Amino acid sequence: MPNFRHAKYEPQSAGSLEIDDPSTLVNPPRTVWIGPWAGRPAANAVAFGAQIIAMDYNRTCWYSDLTDWRPVNGTALIALSSQPSSILPSSGTINTGASGNLTLTTALDTTYNDGAWVYLPAVASTPAITAGLYWVVFSSTTVGTIFTAGPASAAINFSAGLGYTQTTGAALLLTPVGVPVLGGSMGLNGALFSEWFWTRPNTANGITTQINFGVDAAATGNATVASSFGGRSLYHIRNRGSAAKNIRFHPAGYNPGFPGAAAYQTINTAVNQTLTALGQLAVATDYLVLAGFNVSING
C-alpha cells in the first residue's frame, strides 16, 4: 500500500499513479553517496529512490525524487540538544579568585553543575568581561565558576571583581553556535520545523524569546510560566514551490495549540542558512534558560 505521507498530489493522467516513496519499489534503494552534504550528486543524476547519507548533517539519510533530495521517511533530524543549556541570568557580581567567581542575584531553577553557556554583559572587572556567552559551572543555584573558552578551558582568575546589571530591552544571542540549515536540504516544497524549550521564574514581567533564521527574526513568546515549569516555542518555515519563497508560522506564546501568525519570506534556502535563539528580559532580576531544542527538515 502506498505511503501517502510522501505521495504527490498533482493531477495524473488517466490510469497512472505517481508515487515518490522509495519504500514502494520492488527493488530496495541503494546508497550511492556517503559524505558531506555539499559533495552529494545531483538528484537528477542518479536513479529514482537512490539514497545518500550526509555525514556532516547529523548523519541524515535522503533519497532522490529526480528533482530534490528528500528525507527518507519524510523527516531528517538535523539538530537535537538538551545539554548544555544556555542561560540569560539576572544581575549579579563578579567575585575575585578562580573558583565561585560569579554570584547571581536571582536563583536559577536548578543547579547547572554540568555547566552551561551564560550570557554576561560587559563588566569592568580585572580581567574585564566582554559582553557575550561564557561557560559557567554552577555549585548552587546562585554561585558558579566562569571559564575562559568552554568546557576544556581554564577558570578565569579575577584579581578585582565588580557587580553588574544584566542587559534588558534587547534580544541577546543564547546559542554559542547556530544550527546550520544546509543549502538545498529544504528543496522546493520542504519545511523546517523546530521546537525550543525554556524555563523562567514565576513573575509577571515580560520575557521574550526570539528565533532567527537567516534574515528572519520571529518573537516567539512573552508569557508567564510557573517556576521550574517548561515552556515551548515553535518556529516553522515552509518553501512554496521555490527555494527562495517561504511562509513562516510562529506562536504568540508558550505551549501553543495553534501555529500562530503567518509571514511570507524570501529567504534563499538554496544556500546555507543559520538558525539561532535569542532572549530578552524586561527586568534585570529575572532570568531565561534555553533548556533544549530539536530541529528537523520535513519533506
N, C-alpha and C positions, 0 to 999 in steps of 0.2 A: 504494500500500500504506500503511495507517495507520502513523503513527509512535507505537509503543506506549509510548515514554517518557512520553507525556502522555495516554495513554488512561485513561479512568475504568473502574474495575473493579467498580463497583456492578452488581448484577444488573439485566438489561434484560428488557423484555417480549419475548415470542416474536416473532422476525422483525425485531427492531430492533437497531441498533448506534449507541451514542452515542460520538462522538469529539470531544475538545475541543482538538485541534491545528489551528489555522487553516491550516496548510500543506496540509491535505487538502481545503480548499474549492475549488470550481471557480473562483469569482471571488476574486482575491487580496484580502487585507485592506487597509484603508486607514488611514492615520494620521489620527486625529481630534483629537489634542491634542499640542502641544509646549510644554512649560513646566515650572514647579515641580511636584514631586510632590503637594504639598498642594492644588494647584488643579485636579487631574485630575477628570474627570467620574466619576460613579458607574459601576461596572462593569455594572450592570443598566440604565443609561440609554443605552447605545449598542448597536450590533449585535454579535452574537457574532463574535469574531475581530477586531474593531476594535482598532487599536493606538494607543499613546501613547508619547512619548519624554520621560522625566523628566530635564530638563536639569540639575537640582541633585542628581541621584542617579547621577553618573558617566555621564550621557547614556545610561542603560539604556533598553531597549525592552520594552514589556509589551503583552499582549493580553487582551481581556475574554473570560471564560468565562460571563458574565452573573451571576456571584456575586462573583468576585475578579478583580483584575488579576494576571496570571501572566507570568513572564519568557518572552519569545519564545525558542524553542529550549531552554526548560527551565532556563536559568541566566542570572542577571544578576550580572555582576562589579561590585560596588559600591565596592570599595577594593582598591588594589594599591600596594605600596610596597617599594622596596629601597634607597632613598636619600632623605633622610638616615637613618642608623642612630640608635638610642638606646642609650646605654651606662650601666650601673651600674658605675663603676670601683672600683678599690681605694682604699685610703687614699692620701694624698699631701700636697702642700704648695702653698699659695698664695704665689706669689712677687711681689715688688714690680715695678712697671712695667706697661706696657700690652702687652708682647709676651712670649710664653713664660711667662705668669704662672700656669701650672698644671703641676706635675710629679707624675706618678703613681708610686707605689711599685712596682707590677707592670706590666710592659709589656703592651700590648694585642696582639691577634693580627695587626694590620696598622696602617699609618699612615692615619688618617682625615683626610686633608688636604683633603677637600671639605667637612669639617665634620660634626658630629653633635650630637645632644642628649645632654647628660651630666648625670647626677644627682649633685649635691653636697649634703652635709649642711650644717647651719648652721656658719659659720666666723666667728670674731670678728676678721677682718681689717679693714683700712680701705681702701675701704668694706667693710662687713660682707656676708657671703654669707648669704642666707636659703635654707633647705633647699628644693630643687626642681631643675628642669631648666634648664640653661644651654647656649647654643650655644657650642661649642668647635671651633676649627680646629687640628688637630694638625700639628706639623712633624716629629714622630717618633712612635714607639710609646709614649713616656712624657711628651712635652712638648707642650703646647698653649696656645692663647690663648683666654681667656674673653671673650665678648661680652655686651653688656647685655641684648639682647632679640631675638635671632635673627640670621639671616644678613645683614640690611641694617643692623644696628646698629653702634655703635662698640665698640671693645675697652675693657674696664674697666681703668682705670689705678689700680693699688693702691699706696698710699703706705706701707702696712705689711702684710706677709704673715704667714702662720701655717700650721703643719702641722695636718692634720685626720685623724681616724679615721673611715672610712666606716661608715655605719649597718649593723648586722647584726640578724638576727632579726625583721625587719619587711618586709612587702611594700611596695615603693616604686613609684610610678607611672612608667612609661617611655614612655608615649605623650603628647606635649605636647597633641595634640588627638585625642580619641577618634574611633572610626569610627561615624558616625551610622547607625542602622538605622531607617529612616523608618516611621512608624506605618501599618499595613495592608499593607506590602510582603511580609510572610510569609503573608498570607491565613489561611485556616483550617487548611490542611494543609501549608503550605510549610516549608522548612528553611533555617537559617542555617549555612553551613559556612565555617570559617576555618582557615588554616594559618599558623603562626608559626615563624620560622626564627631560631635562636640560635647563638652561639658562646660558649665559655668556656675557661678554662685547664685543663690536664690535671692536676687534683688530685683527691684522694679526698673532698674536702669537699662537703657538700650545698649545691646551688644550686637554688632552686625558681623556676619560672615560674608565673605566675597570669594567667588571663583572666577579666575581669569583664564580664558582660552584664546591664545593669540592676542588680537586687539580687543576682544570682547571681555567686558567686566560685568558680572551679574551679582548684585547684592542679594544674598540668598537667605537671610534670616535676621530677624530682630524681635526676639520673643523671650519671655521669662521661662526658664527651665529650672525646676527644683534642684536644690543642691544634691550632687552626686548622681543625678539622673542624666541620661544622654539625650541629645537632640540630633536630628539628622537633617541635612540639607542635600538637595539634588541639583545636578547640572546635566542637562540632556540637550544635545545638538544633533541635528539630522541633516544630511545633504539632500538637496531637492533636484535630482537629475543632473547635477553638476558638482564637481569638486569644490567650486567656489560660490555656491548658492546654498545657504543653510537656513534652517529655522531652529531657534533655541527656546527651550522651556526651562523655567526655574520657579520654585515655590516662593511664597511670600513669607514663610516662617518655618519653624522646626516641625518635624513629624508631619509632613504634608500628606494629605489624602488625594490631592489633585496636582497635576504637573505645573499649574500656575501660568503666569503671563508668558505670552509668546513674543518673540522678536525675530525679525528677518535679518540675516547677516550675510556678509560676502567674504568670509574667511576662506582663504585658499588652502584646503586640506590636501592638495596635491603636493605640498611641501611640508616639511616638518613644522609642527606647532608644539607649544608647551602649555600644560595645564598646571595652574598654581592656586594656592589657597591663601587668603588674607583674612585678618581680623581687625576689628575696630572697637575700642572701648569709648564710652561716653564719660565714665567716671574712673579716675585713676586707682581707686581701691577695689575695682572689680578685676576679674581675670577671665581668660578664654583658653580652653585646651582643645586642640585638634587631636582627637583620640585615635583616629584611623580613617582609612578611605579605601575604596576599591573603584577601579576604572576598567571598563570593557568596551570593545568595539562590537556592535551588533550589525548583522547584515546577511 
